[in-house]
Amino acid sequence: MFRRIGSGVVRHPVWTIVAWLIAAVAIVATAPGLPSNSDESSFLPKSYESIKAADLQAKAFPSAFTPSAIALYQRTDGGRLTAADKKDVARITTELGKKHIDQVQKVVPGQPSKDGRYTMTLVQMDSKNAGQPVQADAAKVLRDDVKQLAKGTDLDVKLGGSAAQALDQQDSSKRGEALIGIGTFLIILVTLLIIFRAPILAFLPLVLIGVVASIANGLIAYATKLFGLQANSSVSSILIVVLFGVGTDYFLFLMFRYRERLRSGDEPKQAMVNAVARVGEAIASAAGAVIIAFLALVLSTLGFLKQMGPALAISVTVTLIAGLTLIPAVVSLIGPKVFWPSKSWQREPENARFAALGRGVQRRPALTAALSGLVLVALSLGTLGYKATFDLASGSMPKTKESMVVQDEMQKAYSAGAAAPTDVYLSSTDGGPLDKGAFTSYAEKLGAVDGVASARMSQVNQGGTTADFTVTLKYEASTEKAIDAVGRVREVAHSAAPDGTEAVVGGMSSIYKDINSAVNHDYRTVFPVAALLIMLILGLLLRSVVAPWYLIASVGLGFGATLGATVWIFQDAQGHPGLMFMLPVIMYLFVVAIGTDYNILMIARLREEAREGRDPREAASMALRHAGPTVAAAGFILAATFATMMLAGNALLTEMGFAVSFGIAVAAFVMAMFFTPSLTALIGHAAWWPGNADRSQETPADPDTVSDTSAGTGEQDSVTQGPTGRRG
């Protein structure tokens, strides 16, 4: 199959390139826009209690005031607000309301702080557009207007709240994407120049992957609109890295094998056909594992991950097709000149480092497996200290952003939970009016819950069937303490509800608690499904039942080592309260799926060497010698490109960038280099049970060749001695 693909593409390279260009233009020109949503509640299904509470609020209290933006005032000298300052605040609040800014429904004064140093203006926006870019635009206008109105006074005013956070997150995301894009471009370019010393070859993948990226982004926009998926600005940054990192990996897999075939004496066009034939299955299997793992995210209960899964799967699918068609077509047109001006492609270097590593694995496979395994186990111990944090807003932008400064200052000036109170909605089950005489005792019971600062009945709907009890927690909404406290509030709210009533608990802490439950569900669902599907891919590729088990176990150890190292770096060393809640799921999929790429490439090469008559230990040695440079180069580039996410300047992408780059480095330089080949050498022929995938077999000559050149044509060349003194 892969020989036919390679042969067809090399025979018709111009038509292949033209087809790609037409597809790129058509898809980019017609693709819909990709909206973004930063509202955490939009990522949860309607079955969760916090979402039920939000729906009930919308029905029972359609005009309820929920601030989307908060203007926080303090004196420029930091002192207590004077009577003149308060008059200025009242004027600003009134004039802000008269501007009738788009999305703004109400502008009202807020409560002053107990120490008299702060006061607020609260802005309500259309709840139907919560988290949408249009409200970020409104926040920008509000921020400019409120600062303009405060000019000439002794007041310093800052705009915070969810709409302002969406605006700052949007700005931070654009800056982060630019830094990540530039960093990724430079890393790939410089690394390829060092490896091949060929400028054409260094720039080529960047140009080709740019075409692939435009097609992938268009298809993602189509899929998002077609299936009604949620979009988030963080996905764009991840897509850049996945497309260029994984695309460069597959480019390297192909180019290293193409160069090897040229050194073995193949005519240039036939060298590309043979390269696609030999490495195509490994690339397809590696991409298949990644695609399957990403599609497993469809089983997630979180809208953010549901959208990310198909988006990443589409990206890798397009990259795979390009790796088997577009890249071979372009390279076959250029021929060996792609390596210009370097002459190193004509001969195999001594390659002493990887040859020495291979001999070490061959001589002491048990020691190699034990030492590399111990490293992974030791790093995995860090997972015991893992904690999650749920503040997606502050995790998506630097602490210096204005909305984050407002959040921090409000926590100091007011009760930590005042910025995002918890609401308990008590409703009658028979549709009749509630007994108001029970409100006082019910509020007292809520107020007595550990972690609650205060509780009061704030309003009753027009029919008297639903009452809203405002519960202020002692802790900031996204903290672990607040999430535990809201769990206790739920227990009391449900158990203490008077006869004939039922209660639901809403608010940000309630949403975060439900997100926590959803993530735990994903751990139990997505992880095992992704692992089983990847094992199936491995089993089909290797025709083995045994090998997939220890390969997936090694990748699992790599995941544990990665999470453990991330916990030690960010929680223990840097003092973070926890890692972003979605990090383990994303890390698992990237480390397991992409880490499996390198295992697949190494084990496929090991099988190829075994088929040429080598015993298991020698096959492992030769696989490491010849596939080692590919794995090392691809692993370094991919790890370095993911590390560029740390340039974004926010906790989410910094943690994700470190974790995934570390995990890929472990996968490439510990698992694929040492753990997997040494285990396979130890297990021997039994690793391929019940098949005989490692047995020597003659490959018949394939008449479907693209060259009449007598030297180096046909697959039969792969069993003749090349100039390097080894079989091709």
Secondary structure in CASP SS format (residue, H / E / C, confidence):
PFRMAT SS
TARGET T0000
AUTHOR 0000-0000-0000
METHOD secondary structure of the structure
MODEL  1
M C 1.00
F H 1.00
R H 1.00
R H 1.00
I H 1.00
G H 1.00
S H 1.00
G H 1.00
V H 1.00
V H 1.00
R H 1.00
H C 1.00
P H 1.00
V H 1.00
W H 1.00
T H 1.00
I H 1.00
V H 1.00
A H 1.00
W H 1.00
L H 1.00
I H 1.00
A H 1.00
A H 1.00
V H 1.00
A H 1.00
I H 1.00
V H 1.00
A H 1.00
T H 1.00
A C 1.00
P C 1.00
G C 1.00
L C 1.00
P C 1.00
S C 1.00
N C 1.00
S C 1.00
D C 1.00
E H 1.00
S H 1.00
S H 1.00
F H 1.00
L C 1.00
P C 1.00
K C 1.00
S C 1.00
Y C 1.00
E H 1.00
S H 1.00
I H 1.00
K H 1.00
A H 1.00
A H 1.00
D H 1.00
L H 1.00
Q H 1.00
A H 1.00
K H 1.00
A H 1.00
F C 1.00
P C 1.00
S C 1.00
A C 1.00
F C 1.00
T C 1.00
P E 1.00
S E 1.00
A E 1.00
I E 1.00
A E 1.00
L E 1.00
Y E 1.00
Q E 1.00
R E 1.00
T C 1.00
D C 1.00
G C 1.00
G C 1.00
R C 1.00
L C 1.00
T C 1.00
A H 1.00
A H 1.00
D H 1.00
K H 1.00
K H 1.00
D H 1.00
V H 1.00
A H 1.00
R H 1.00
I H 1.00
T H 1.00
T H 1.00
E H 1.00
L H 1.00
G H 1.00
K H 1.00
K C 1.00
H C 1.00
I C 1.00
D C 1.00
Q C 1.00
V E 1.00
Q E 1.00
K E 1.00
V E 1.00
V E 1.00
P E 1.00
G C 1.00
Q C 1.00
P C 1.00
S C 1.00
K C 1.00
D C 1.00
G C 1.00
R C 1.00
Y C 1.00
T E 1.00
M E 1.00
T E 1.00
L E 1.00
V E 1.00
Q E 1.00
M E 1.00
D C 1.00
S H 1.00
K H 1.00
N H 1.00
A C 1.00
G C 1.00
Q C 1.00
P H 1.00
V H 1.00
Q H 1.00
A H 1.00
D H 1.00
A H 1.00
A H 1.00
K H 1.00
V H 1.00
L H 1.00
R H 1.00
D H 1.00
D H 1.00
V H 1.00
K H 1.00
Q H 1.00
L H 1.00
A C 1.00
K C 1.00
G C 1.00
T C 1.00
D C 1.00
L E 1.00
D E 1.00
V E 1.00
K E 1.00
L E 1.00
G E 1.00
G C 1.00
S H 1.00
A H 1.00
A H 1.00
Q H 1.00
A H 1.00
L H 1.00
D H 1.00
Q H 1.00
Q H 1.00
D H 1.00
S H 1.00
S H 1.00
K H 1.00
R H 1.00
G H 1.00
E H 1.00
A H 1.00
L H 1.00
I H 1.00
G H 1.00
I H 1.00
G H 1.00
T H 1.00
F H 1.00
L H 1.00
I H 1.00
I H 1.00
L H 1.00
V H 1.00
T H 1.00
L H 1.00
L H 1.00
I H 1.00
I H 1.00
F H 1.00
R C 1.00
A C 1.00
P H 1.00
I H 1.00
L H 1.00
A H 1.00
F H 1.00
L H 1.00
P H 1.00
L H 1.00
V H 1.00
L H 1.00
I H 1.00
G H 1.00
V H 1.00
V H 1.00
A H 1.00
S H 1.00
I H 1.00
A H 1.00
N H 1.00
G H 1.00
L H 1.00
I H 1.00
A H 1.00
Y H 1.00
A H 1.00
T H 1.00
K H 1.00
L H 1.00
F C 1.00
G C 1.00
L C 1.00
Q C 1.00
A C 1.00
N C 1.00
S H 1.00
S H 1.00
V H 1.00
S H 1.00
S H 1.00
I H 1.00
L H 1.00
I H 1.00
V H 1.00
V H 1.00
L H 1.00
F H 1.00
G H 1.00
V H 1.00
G H 1.00
T H 1.00
D H 1.00
Y H 1.00
F H 1.00
L H 1.00
F H 1.00
L H 1.00
M H 1.00
F H 1.00
R H 1.00
Y H 1.00
R H 1.00
E H 1.00
R H 1.00
L H 1.00
R H 1.00
S C 1.00
G C 1.00
D C 1.00
E C 1.00
P H 1.00
K H 1.00
Q H 1.00
A H 1.00
M H 1.00
V H 1.00
N H 1.00
A H 1.00
V H 1.00
A H 1.00
R H 1.00
V H 1.00
G H 1.00
E H 1.00
A H 1.00
I H 1.00
A H 1.00
S H 1.00
A H 1.00
A H 1.00
G H 1.00
A H 1.00
V H 1.00
I H 1.00
I H 1.00
A H 1.00
F H 1.00
L H 1.00
A H 1.00
L H 1.00
V H 1.00
L H 1.00
S C 1.00
T C 1.00
L C 1.00
G H 1.00
F H 1.00
L H 1.00
K H 1.00
Q H 1.00
M H 1.00
G H 1.00
P H 1.00
A H 1.00
L H 1.00
A H 1.00
I H 1.00
S H 1.00
V H 1.00
T H 1.00
V H 1.00
T H 1.00
L H 1.00
I H 1.00
A H 1.00
G H 1.00
L H 1.00
T C 1.00
L H 1.00
I H 1.00
P H 1.00
A H 1.00
V H 1.00
V H 1.00
S H 1.00
L H 1.00
I H 1.00
G H 1.00
P H 1.00
K H 1.00
V H 1.00
F H 1.00
W C 1.00
P C 1.00
S C 1.00
K C 1.00
S H 1.00
W H 1.00
Q H 1.00
R C 1.00
E C 1.00
P C 1.00
E C 1.00
N C 1.00
A H 1.00
R H 1.00
F H 1.00
A H 1.00
A H 1.00
L H 1.00
G H 1.00
R H 1.00
G H 1.00
V H 1.00
Q H 1.00
R H 1.00
R C 1.00
P H 1.00
A H 1.00
L H 1.00
T H 1.00
A H 1.00
A H 1.00
L H 1.00
S H 1.00
G H 1.00
L H 1.00
V H 1.00
L H 1.00
V H 1.00
A H 1.00
L H 1.00
S H 1.00
L H 1.00
G H 1.00
T H 1.00
L H 1.00
G H 1.00
Y C 1.00
K C 1.00
A E 1.00
T E 1.00
F C 1.00
D C 1.00
L H 1.00
A H 1.00
S H 1.00
G H 1.00
S C 1.00
M C 1.00
P C 1.00
K C 1.00
T C 1.00
K C 1.00
E H 1.00
S H 1.00
M H 1.00
V H 1.00
V H 1.00
Q H 1.00
D H 1.00
E H 1.00
M H 1.00
Q H 1.00
K H 1.00
A H 1.00
Y C 1.00
S C 1.00
A C 1.00
G C 1.00
A C 1.00
A C 1.00
A C 1.00
P C 1.00
T E 1.00
D E 1.00
V E 1.00
Y E 1.00
L E 1.00
S E 1.00
S E 1.00
T C 1.00
D C 1.00
G C 1.00
G C 1.00
P C 1.00
L C 1.00
D C 1.00
K H 1.00
G H 1.00
A H 1.00
F H 1.00
T H 1.00
S H 1.00
Y H 1.00
A H 1.00
E H 1.00
K H 1.00
L H 1.00
G H 1.00
A C 1.00
V C 1.00
D C 1.00
G C 1.00
V E 1.00
A E 1.00
S E 1.00
A E 1.00
R E 1.00
M E 1.00
S E 1.00
Q E 1.00
V E 1.00
N C 1.00
Q C 1.00
G C 1.00
G C 1.00
T C 1.00
T E 1.00
A E 1.00
D E 1.00
F E 1.00
T E 1.00
V E 1.00
T E 1.00
L E 1.00
K C 1.00
Y C 1.00
E C 1.00
A C 1.00
S C 1.00
T C 1.00
E H 1.00
K H 1.00
A H 1.00
I H 1.00
D H 1.00
A H 1.00
V H 1.00
G H 1.00
R H 1.00
V H 1.00
R H 1.00
E H 1.00
V H 1.00
A H 1.00
H H 1.00
S H 1.00
A C 1.00
A C 1.00
P C 1.00
D C 1.00
G C 1.00
T E 1.00
E E 1.00
A E 1.00
V E 1.00
V E 1.00
G E 1.00
G C 1.00
M H 1.00
S H 1.00
S H 1.00
I H 1.00
Y H 1.00
K H 1.00
D H 1.00
I H 1.00
N H 1.00
S H 1.00
A H 1.00
V H 1.00
N H 1.00
H H 1.00
D H 1.00
Y H 1.00
R H 1.00
T H 1.00
V H 1.00
F H 1.00
P H 1.00
V H 1.00
A H 1.00
A H 1.00
L H 1.00
L H 1.00
I H 1.00
M H 1.00
L H 1.00
I H 1.00
L H 1.00
G H 1.00
L H 1.00
L H 1.00
L H 1.00
R C 1.00
S E 1.00
V C 1.00
V H 1.00
A H 1.00
P H 1.00
W H 1.00
Y H 1.00
L H 1.00
I H 1.00
A H 1.00
S H 1.00
V H 1.00
G H 1.00
L H 1.00
G H 1.00
F H 1.00
G H 1.00
A H 1.00
T H 1.00
L H 1.00
G H 1.00
A H 1.00
T H 1.00
V H 1.00
W H 1.00
I H 1.00
F H 1.00
Q H 1.00
D H 1.00
A H 1.00
Q C 1.00
G C 1.00
H C 1.00
P C 1.00
G C 1.00
L E 1.00
M E 1.00
F C 1.00
M C 1.00
L H 1.00
P H 1.00
V H 1.00
I H 1.00
M H 1.00
Y H 1.00
L H 1.00
F H 1.00
V H 1.00
V H 1.00
A H 1.00
I H 1.00
G H 1.00
T H 1.00
D H 1.00
Y H 1.00
N H 1.00
I H 1.00
L H 1.00
M H 1.00
I H 1.00
A H 1.00
R H 1.00
L H 1.00
R H 1.00
E H 1.00
E H 1.00
A H 1.00
R H 1.00
E C 1.00
G C 1.00
R C 1.00
D C 1.00
P H 1.00
R H 1.00
E H 1.00
A H 1.00
A H 1.00
S H 1.00
M H 1.00
A H 1.00
L H 1.00
R H 1.00
H H 1.00
A H 1.00
G H 1.00
P H 1.00
T H 1.00
V H 1.00
A H 1.00
A H 1.00
A H 1.00
G H 1.00
F H 1.00
I H 1.00
L H 1.00
A H 1.00
A H 1.00
T H 1.00
F H 1.00
A H 1.00
T H 1.00
M H 1.00
M H 1.00
L H 1.00
A H 1.00
G C 1.00
N C 1.00
A H 1.00
L H 1.00
L H 1.00
T H 1.00
E H 1.00
M H 1.00
G H 1.00
F H 1.00
A H 1.00
V H 1.00
S H 1.00
F H 1.00
G H 1.00
I H 1.00
A H 1.00
V H 1.00
A H 1.00
A H 1.00
F H 1.00
V H 1.00
M H 1.00
A H 1.00
M H 1.00
F H 1.00
F H 1.00
T H 1.00
P H 1.00
S H 1.00
L H 1.00
T H 1.00
A H 1.00
L H 1.00
I H 1.00
G H 1.00
H H 1.00
A H 1.00
A H 1.00
W H 1.00
W C 1.00
P E 1.00
G C 1.00
N C 1.00
A C 1.00
D C 1.00
R C 1.00
S C 1.00
Q C 1.00
E C 1.00
T C 1.00
P C 1.00
A C 1.00
D C 1.00
P C 1.00
D C 1.00
T C 1.00
V C 1.00
S C 1.00
D C 1.00
T C 1.00
S C 1.00
A C 1.00
G C 1.00
T C 1.00
G C 1.00
E H 1.00
Q H 1.00
D H 1.00
S H 1.00
V H 1.00
T C 1.00
Q E 1.00
G C 1.00
P C 1.00
T C 1.00
G C 1.00
R C 1.00
R E 1.00
G C 1.00
END
